[in-house]
Amino acid sequence: MASVRRLLNLSPHERTMALIPAPSVRRSAFAPAAAIETSLLKYRPLRQPQFSRMASTTSHSPPPPNPSSISRSIHSSSARQAGATVGSQTSTTSGPESPPPTPSMTANASPLSVLPLTQVLRSLAVTSLSASPLLLPPSLALMNILAHTTNPLLNPDRNPLLKQLIKKTFYVQFCAGENAAEVKATMARLRGIGFSGVILGYAKEVVLTKDQTKELAASGLVGEDAETAFQTEVIPWAQGTLETVRLAQPGDFVALKFTGAGRQALWTLSKQLPPPAALASAIDEICVLARERGVRLLFDAEQQALQPGIDSWTLDYMRKYNNSETGKACIYGTYQAYLKATPSVVASHLRAAQKEGFTLGVKLVRGAYLGSDPRHLIHDTQADTNACYNGIAEALLRREWCGALAPFAPATNTNIPSNKSFPDVNMVLATHNAESVRKARAILESGERATECAFAQLQGMADEVSCEILAVKNRDARTAAEKDSGLSFRPRAYKYLVWGSTGECMKYLLRRAQENKDAVGRTRSGRDAMRAEVWRRLKGAFGLA
């Protein structure tokens, strides 16, 4: 500590010379000088003759540095590394992207350098807690209580102190905001970093216990109960979802959870019945608005007690809104690779799309309901889940009945090329697994691209994976600029985040915490990446990078 205090008492130039020998200093070629923040200039070493002349003509030391300048230098480390990359983009619309980075920028910049320091530090804290076998269990128990409590003191929406505590920590890490202004600010920040857009969801949802599932199967809603449910459950859900579509920009996605519509939706889904007329009308209104605004809808997967009904509804709305003439999907279904039956479900939906002439929208995930789905329906090992995920992704990207879909290939017709037996498919690969992303990128970059594909990770998680995609995007943009040619493939990265009150988001936050528990290895990898990034910026602040 004494040595650090002595360094801080030196002038900026003296501190620089103490830390870095003058002969080894090289000016950064990562970006034009205009792209480097003023605070960095304070720590840029001067040539030795200049420093000598200054020392000889000055009879007193310069004033002590402002300690906040060190913080600014840490913050601006990304500017020094990334220059005019995606971090300089500020557009909040889906219009033309910023010009590609200049060829002078390095290809070896840290992918995480585009993130604000506050986000890096918060991510380090959250992943450290999630990776701790000592701290995570009590944290999960507390979050479970907060997510299901009926006690006003434990309800974040009714306890201001509790609300502020949660909102400043877990909420801001994973969620977009509580109102339109906060949501728009979050979306603009993500686009400024370089993401192609967002997947925005309304947080209201219902997660059933086993007892609730049994009760639901034995009951229905008729008469006054049905009208009450419509007024108090369906209408608020529809209004919240419509507002979500309005908040989204053209090209964005909106995640739609049917369980948020309340008891009517839960009961009809559990019985695998069509939606009641009033609910169907609300869903149609949402779909029409999304199509008009150029926003795509992702129908979220949910618990297996409801999933067959959700699959049925999803196909019906795909038939109605996914225009085969344009090859563009407005409606996407979600397919969970951790379920043993998923390859057969995907295959049956492909056959339906091919036969009936609509575009199949696919959001491929591993799965998020390990705590509630029956264990026998889930793959026995993580390796089996990974193989299923990668196999489905490969088949859809190549437009071939290969990989996990090979056993379900239609009868061979020698007069029809294999890729012609595939319908038009639009896909979102939603994964935190870096290997899965790299496998998919390899297929897309090989020139075999036939399926439109985007990559997505949850807000607040797997930033090292997301930022690697952004780095590839910028690398390819530089290559294209140097060759003065168009891009055959430029990866599109999205962040999935929800909005709503702190209380409404608690069940979502609980699932994120449970997901971290079930993927400790990945969580530790994220923690280590954030720790390395903090250390890199700290060294950069003192000129040691």
C-alpha positions in Angstrom: 0.0 0.0 0.0 2.9 2.4 0.8 4.3 1.9 -2.7 0.9 2.6 -4.3 0.6 5.8 -2.2 4.0 6.9 -3.3 3.1 6.3 -6.9 -0.1 8.3 -6.6 1.9 11.2 -5.1 4.1 11.4 -8.2 3.2 13.5 -11.2 1.7 11.6 -14.1 4.9 11.7 -16.1 7.0 10.6 -13.1 4.6 7.8 -12.4 4.8 6.7 -16.1 8.5 6.7 -16.1 8.6 4.8 -12.8 6.4 2.1 -14.2 7.5 1.7 -17.8 11.0 2.2 -19.1 10.9 4.9 -21.8 12.7 2.8 -24.6 9.9 0.2 -24.4 7.0 2.6 -24.9 5.1 2.2 -28.1 2.1 4.4 -29.2 -1.1 2.4 -29.6 -2.0 1.7 -33.2 -5.4 0.4 -32.3 -7.3 3.6 -33.0 -7.0 7.2 -34.2 -6.1 9.7 -31.4 -9.6 11.2 -31.6 -11.1 7.9 -30.4 -9.0 7.8 -27.2 -10.4 9.5 -24.2 -8.7 12.5 -22.7 -7.9 10.6 -19.5 -5.6 8.3 -21.3 -3.5 11.2 -22.6 -2.5 11.9 -19.0 -0.8 8.5 -18.8 0.8 8.4 -22.3 4.6 8.5 -21.9 6.4 11.4 -23.5 9.6 11.0 -25.4 12.6 11.2 -23.2 13.9 14.5 -24.5 10.6 16.2 -24.0 10.5 14.9 -20.4 14.0 16.2 -19.8 13.2 19.6 -21.1 10.1 19.8 -18.9 12.1 18.8 -15.9 14.8 21.4 -16.5 12.4 24.3 -17.0 10.1 23.5 -14.1 11.1 24.4 -10.6 8.3 22.5 -8.9 6.4 19.3 -9.3 3.1 19.4 -11.1 0.0 19.1 -8.9 -0.9 15.7 -7.6 -3.1 13.7 -10.0 -6.8 13.5 -9.4 -7.5 9.9 -8.1 -10.6 9.7 -10.3 -8.4 9.9 -13.3 -7.2 6.4 -12.6 -10.8 5.2 -12.6 -11.3 7.0 -15.9 -8.3 5.3 -17.3 -9.6 1.9 -16.3 -13.0 2.7 -17.9 -11.3 3.9 -21.1 -9.1 0.8 -21.4 -11.7 -0.5 -23.9 -11.2 2.6 -26.0 -7.5 2.1 -26.1 -8.0 -1.6 -27.1 -11.0 -1.3 -29.5 -10.7 2.2 -30.9 -13.6 2.9 -33.3 -15.2 -0.6 -32.9 -18.7 -1.3 -31.9 -18.2 0.6 -28.7 -18.5 3.8 -30.7 -21.8 2.9 -32.2 -24.6 5.0 -30.6 -27.6 4.3 -32.9 -30.7 3.2 -31.1 -32.6 2.2 -34.3 -32.3 -0.7 -36.6 -31.0 1.5 -39.4 -27.7 1.1 -41.2 -24.9 0.0 -38.9 -21.9 2.2 -38.2 -19.0 2.0 -40.7 -16.7 -1.0 -40.2 -13.6 -0.4 -38.1 -10.4 0.8 -39.8 -7.8 -1.8 -40.8 -5.3 -0.2 -38.4 -7.2 -1.7 -35.4 -5.8 -4.8 -33.9 -7.4 -8.2 -34.2 -6.1 -9.2 -30.8 -8.1 -6.7 -28.7 -9.8 -8.2 -25.7 -13.5 -9.1 -26.7 -14.7 -7.9 -23.2 -13.1 -4.5 -23.7 -16.3 -3.2 -25.2 -18.1 -3.6 -21.8 -18.4 -0.8 -19.3 -16.3 -1.2 -16.1 -19.4 -1.2 -13.9 -20.8 -4.2 -15.9 -17.6 -6.1 -15.7 -17.3 -5.6 -11.9 -21.0 -6.5 -11.4 -20.6 -9.6 -13.5 -17.5 -10.6 -11.6 -19.5 -10.3 -8.3 -22.5 -12.3 -9.6 -20.5 -15.1 -11.1 -18.2 -15.3 -8.1 -21.3 -15.8 -5.9 -22.8 -18.3 -8.3 -19.6 -20.3 -8.5 -19.3 -20.5 -4.7 -20.5 -23.7 -3.1 -20.8 -21.9 0.2 -22.7 -18.8 -0.8 -25.0 -20.0 -3.6 -27.3 -22.4 -1.7 -28.4 -19.8 0.9 -28.8 -17.2 -1.9 -31.0 -19.6 -3.8 -33.1 -20.3 -0.8 -33.6 -16.6 -0.1 -34.5 -15.8 -3.8 -37.0 -18.7 -3.7 -38.7 -17.1 -0.7 -38.8 -13.7 -2.4 -40.1 -15.1 -5.6 -43.1 -16.9 -4.0 -43.8 -14.9 -0.9 -47.2 -13.6 0.2 -45.6 -11.5 3.0 -45.6 -7.8 2.1 -42.3 -7.2 3.9 -40.7 -9.7 1.5 -42.3 -8.4 -1.6 -39.9 -6.1 -3.5 -42.8 -4.2 -5.0 -44.1 -3.3 -1.5 -40.9 -2.9 0.4 -38.8 0.0 -0.9 -35.6 -0.9 0.9 -35.7 -4.5 -0.4 -36.6 -3.2 -3.9 -33.6 -0.9 -4.0 -31.2 -3.7 -2.8 -32.4 -6.1 -5.5 -32.7 -3.6 -8.2 -29.1 -2.3 -7.8 -27.7 -5.8 -7.8 -29.4 -8.8 -9.5 -32.1 -6.9 -11.3 -29.9 -4.5 -13.1 -27.6 -7.4 -14.1 -30.3 -9.4 -15.8 -33.3 -7.1 -16.5 -34.0 -4.2 -18.9 -36.0 -1.9 -16.6 -39.3 -1.2 -14.9 -40.6 1.4 -17.4 -40.3 2.5 -21.1 -37.5 5.0 -20.3 -35.3 2.5 -18.5 -35.9 -0.2 -21.1 -35.0 2.1 -24.0 -31.9 3.2 -22.3 -30.8 -0.4 -21.8 -31.5 -1.3 -25.4 -29.6 1.8 -26.6 -26.6 0.8 -24.4 -26.5 -2.7 -25.9 -26.7 -1.5 -29.4 -23.9 1.0 -28.6 -21.8 -2.0 -27.5 -22.4 -3.6 -30.9 -25.3 -6.0 -30.5 -27.6 -6.3 -33.5 -30.6 -6.0 -31.2 -32.4 -7.5 -28.2 -34.8 -10.2 -27.4 -37.2 -8.4 -25.0 -39.7 -10.2 -22.8 -42.4 -9.1 -20.4 -41.6 -10.6 -17.0 -45.0 -11.7 -15.8 -45.3 -15.5 -15.7 -46.5 -18.5 -13.7 -44.3 -21.4 -12.6 -46.4 -24.3 -11.3 -45.6 -26.6 -8.4 -46.6 -30.3 -8.7 -49.7 -29.7 -6.5 -50.8 -26.8 -8.6 -50.4 -28.9 -11.8 -52.7 -31.6 -10.3 -55.2 -29.0 -9.3 -55.2 -27.3 -12.7 -55.9 -30.6 -14.4 -59.0 -31.1 -12.4 -60.5 -27.7 -12.8 -61.7 -25.3 -15.4 -63.0 -21.7 -15.7 -66.6 -21.0 -16.6 -69.1 -18.2 -16.2 -68.1 -15.4 -13.8 -64.7 -17.1 -13.0 -63.8 -17.0 -16.7 -64.8 -13.3 -17.0 -62.9 -12.4 -13.9 -59.8 -14.2 -15.2 -60.1 -12.4 -18.5 -60.4 -8.9 -16.9 -57.7 -9.4 -14.2 -55.2 -11.8 -16.0 -55.5 -11.8 -19.8 -56.0 -8.1 -20.4 -53.0 -7.0 -18.2 -50.8 -9.7 -19.9 -51.9 -8.6 -23.4 -51.3 -4.9 -22.6 -47.9 -5.7 -21.2 -46.9 -7.8 -24.3 -48.3 -5.2 -26.7 -46.2 -2.5 -24.9 -43.2 -4.8 -25.2 -43.7 -5.0 -29.0 -43.9 -1.2 -29.2 -40.7 -0.9 -27.2 -38.8 -3.2 -29.6 -37.1 -1.9 -32.7 -37.6 -3.4 -36.2 -35.5 -6.5 -36.4 -35.7 -7.2 -32.6 -37.4 -10.1 -31.1 -40.1 -10.2 -28.4 -40.4 -13.2 -26.1 -44.0 -14.2 -25.4 -44.9 -16.4 -22.4 -48.4 -17.8 -22.6 -48.4 -18.6 -18.8 -48.4 -14.9 -18.2 -52.0 -14.8 -19.4 -53.2 -16.5 -16.2 -55.5 -19.4 -15.4 -57.4 -19.6 -18.7 -54.1 -20.1 -20.6 -52.8 -22.5 -18.0 -55.9 -24.7 -18.1 -56.3 -24.8 -21.9 -52.6 -25.5 -22.4 -52.7 -28.3 -19.8 -55.6 -29.9 -21.7 -54.0 -29.2 -25.1 -57.0 -27.3 -26.2 -57.1 -24.2 -28.6 -57.0 -20.9 -26.8 -60.4 -19.5 -25.7 -61.8 -16.9 -28.1 -60.9 -13.9 -25.9 -57.3 -15.1 -25.4 -57.0 -16.0 -29.1 -58.1 -12.5 -30.1 -55.5 -11.0 -27.8 -52.7 -13.2 -29.3 -53.8 -12.3 -32.8 -53.6 -8.6 -31.9 -50.0 -9.1 -30.6 -49.0 -11.0 -33.8 -50.5 -8.4 -36.1 -48.7 -5.5 -34.3 -45.4 -7.4 -34.4 -45.6 -8.2 -38.1 -46.5 -4.5 -38.9 -43.5 -3.3 -36.9 -41.0 -5.8 -38.2 -40.6 -7.4 -34.8 -40.4 -11.2 -34.5 -42.1 -13.2 -31.7 -40.4 -16.0 -29.8 -43.0 -18.3 -28.1 -41.1 -19.4 -25.0 -40.9 -23.0 -23.9 -42.3 -23.8 -20.5 -42.8 -26.7 -18.2 -43.6 -30.1 -19.7 -47.1 -30.1 -18.1 -47.8 -27.3 -20.6 -45.4 -27.7 -23.5 -47.4 -30.0 -25.8 -50.2 -27.4 -25.8 -47.6 -24.6 -26.4 -46.2 -26.6 -29.4 -49.7 -27.0 -30.9 -50.5 -23.2 -30.5 -47.1 -22.3 -31.9 -47.6 -24.3 -35.1 -51.1 -22.8 -35.6 -49.7 -19.3 -35.4 -46.7 -20.1 -37.6 -49.2 -21.3 -40.3 -51.0 -18.0 -40.0 -48.2 -15.5 -39.8 -45.0 -17.1 -41.3 -45.1 -16.1 -45.0 -43.4 -18.8 -47.1 -43.2 -16.4 -50.1 -40.7 -14.2 -48.3 -39.0 -17.0 -46.4 -39.1 -14.8 -43.2 -40.6 -16.0 -40.0 -42.6 -13.8 -37.6 -43.3 -16.6 -35.1 -40.7 -18.8 -33.6 -41.1 -21.8 -31.4 -38.6 -22.8 -28.7 -37.1 -26.2 -28.7 -35.3 -27.5 -25.6 -32.4 -29.9 -26.4 -32.2 -31.3 -22.9 -35.4 -33.2 -23.6 -35.0 -36.6 -25.3 -38.1 -36.1 -27.5 -36.9 -32.8 -29.0 -35.3 -34.2 -32.2 -38.6 -35.9 -33.1 -40.6 -32.8 -32.3 -38.3 -30.7 -34.5 -38.6 -33.3 -37.3 -42.4 -33.3 -37.2 -42.5 -29.5 -37.3 -40.2 -29.5 -40.3 -42.4 -32.0 -42.1 -45.5 -29.8 -41.3 -43.8 -26.7 -42.6 -42.6 -28.4 -45.8 -46.1 -29.9 -46.5 -48.1 -26.8 -45.6 -45.7 -24.2 -47.1 -44.8 -22.0 -44.1 -41.4 -20.9 -42.7 -40.4 -22.7 -39.6 -39.1 -20.3 -36.9 -36.7 -22.1 -34.4 -35.2 -20.9 -31.2 -32.9 -23.7 -30.0 -32.0 -23.8 -26.3 -30.7 -26.4 -24.0 -33.5 -25.9 -21.4 -34.3 -24.0 -18.2 -36.8 -26.1 -16.3 -34.5 -28.7 -14.7 -36.0 -28.1 -11.3 -39.6 -28.8 -12.4 -39.5 -31.1 -15.5 -39.7 -34.9 -14.9 -36.2 -36.3 -14.8 -36.9 -39.3 -17.0 -37.8 -36.9 -19.9 -34.3 -35.3 -19.8 -31.1 -36.6 -21.3 -29.1 -38.8 -18.9 -25.9 -36.7 -19.2 -24.7 -33.3 -20.1 -22.8 -34.8 -23.0 -26.0 -36.2 -24.4 -27.7 -32.8 -24.2 -24.7 -31.1 -25.9 -24.7 -33.7 -28.7 -28.5 -33.2 -29.2 -28.1 -29.4 -29.3 -25.2 -29.4 -31.7 -26.8 -32.1 -33.9 -30.0 -30.2 -34.4 -28.2 -27.0 -35.0 -26.0 -28.6 -37.7 -28.9 -30.2 -39.5 -30.9 -26.9 -39.6 -27.9 -24.9 -40.6 -26.9 -27.3 -43.4 -30.6 -27.9 -44.4 -29.9 -31.6 -44.3 -31.5 -34.5 -42.4 -28.2 -35.2 -40.6 -27.0 -35.2 -37.0 -29.7 -35.5 -34.4 -32.4 -35.4 -37.1 -30.9 -38.2 -39.3 -33.2 -40.9 -37.7 -36.3 -38.9 -38.7 -35.4 -38.3 -42.3 -38.2 -38.7 -44.8 -38.2 -41.5 -47.3 -35.5 -40.8 -50.0 -36.7 -39.5 -53.3 -33.8 -39.6 -55.9 -35.6 -36.9 -57.9 -35.5 -34.4 -55.1 -32.2 -32.9 -53.8 -31.8 -33.4 -50.1 -31.9 -29.7 -49.2 -35.2 -29.4 -51.2 -36.9 -31.7 -48.6 -36.3 -28.9 -46.1 -38.7 -26.0 -45.6 -37.5 -22.4 -45.2 -36.1 -22.2 -41.6 -35.1 -19.1 -39.6 -33.2 -19.9 -36.5 -32.0 -18.3 -33.2 -29.2 -20.3 -31.5 -29.7 -19.3 -27.9 -26.7 -20.8 -26.0 -24.0 -19.9 -23.5 -21.9 -22.8 -24.7 -18.9 -21.3 -26.6 -18.2 -24.6 -28.4 -21.7 -24.7 -29.8 -21.3 -21.1 -31.1 -18.0 -21.9 -32.7 -19.3 -25.1 -34.4 -22.2 -23.1 -35.8 -20.0 -20.3 -37.0 -17.7 -22.8 -38.7 -20.6 -24.1 -40.7 -21.8 -20.6 -41.6 -18.4 -19.4 -42.5 -17.7 -22.4 -44.7 -20.0 -21.0 -47.4 -22.7 -23.7 -46.8 -25.0 -21.1 -45.3 -28.6 -21.7 -46.2 -30.5 -21.0 -43.0 -30.9 -17.5 -41.6 -29.3 -17.6 -38.1 -28.8 -15.3 -35.1 -27.0 -15.9 -31.8 -28.4 -15.0 -28.4 -27.3 -15.0 -24.8 -29.1 -13.9 -21.7 -28.4 -10.4 -20.5 -25.9 -10.6 -17.6 -24.6 -14.0 -18.5 -22.0 -15.4 -20.9 -20.7 -12.0 -21.9 -17.4 -13.7 -22.9 -19.4 -15.7 -25.5 -21.4 -12.7 -26.7 -18.4 -10.5 -27.0 -16.4 -13.1 -28.9 -19.2 -13.0 -31.5 -19.0 -9.2 -31.7 -15.2 -9.5 -32.1 -15.7 -11.9 -35.1 -18.3 -9.5 -36.5 -15.8 -6.7 -36.4 -13.0 -8.8 -37.8 -15.1 -9.8 -40.7 -16.1 -6.2 -41.3 -12.4 -5.2 -41.4 -11.6 -8.0 -43.8 -14.5 -7.0 -46.1 -13.3 -3.3 -46.0 -9.8 -4.3 -46.9 -11.0 -6.5 -49.8 -13.6 -3.9 -50.8 -16.1 -6.7 -51.1 -19.4 -7.7 -49.5 -19.7 -10.0 -46.5 -21.0 -13.6 -47.0 -21.5 -14.0 -43.3 -21.6 -11.5 -40.5 -22.7 -12.9 -37.2 -25.7 -11.2 -35.5 -25.6 -11.2 -31.7 -28.6 -10.5 -29.5 -29.1 -10.2 -25.7 -32.3 -11.7 -24.1 -33.7 -9.6 -21.3 -37.0 -9.0 -19.5 -38.7 -5.9 -18.2 -41.2 -5.4 -15.5 -41.4 -4.5 -11.8 -38.8 -5.9 -9.5 -41.4 -8.2 -8.0 -42.6 -9.4 -11.4 -39.0 -10.3 -12.3 -38.3 -12.4 -9.2 -39.3 -15.7 -10.8 -37.1 -15.0 -13.8 -34.2 -14.0 -11.6 -34.6 -17.2 -9.6 -34.4 -19.3 -12.8 -31.2 -17.5 -13.8 -29.7 -18.3 -10.4 -30.8 -21.9 -10.7 -29.3 -22.1 -14.2 -26.0 -20.9 -12.8 -26.1 -23.6 -10.2 -26.7 -26.3 -12.8 -23.8 -25.0 -14.9 -21.1 -24.4 -12.4 -18.3 -25.0 -14.9 -19.6 -22.5 -17.3 -20.2 -20.0 -14.4 -16.6 -20.4 -13.3 -15.4 -19.8 -16.8 -17.4 -16.6 -16.9 -16.0 -15.5 -13.5 -12.4 -16.2 -14.7 -13.0 -14.2 -17.9 -14.3 -11.2 -15.9 -11.5 -11.5 -13.4 -8.9 -11.5 -16.2 -10.6 -8.4 -17.8 -10.5 -6.5 -14.5 -6.8 -7.3 -14.2 -6.1 -6.3 -17.8 -7.8 -2.9 -17.3 -6.0 -2.4 -14.0 -2.7 -3.0 -15.6 -3.7 -0.7 -18.5 -4.5 2.1 -16.0 -0.9 2.0 -14.7 0.6 1.6 -18.2 1.6 -2.0 -17.6 -0.6 -3.6 -20.4 
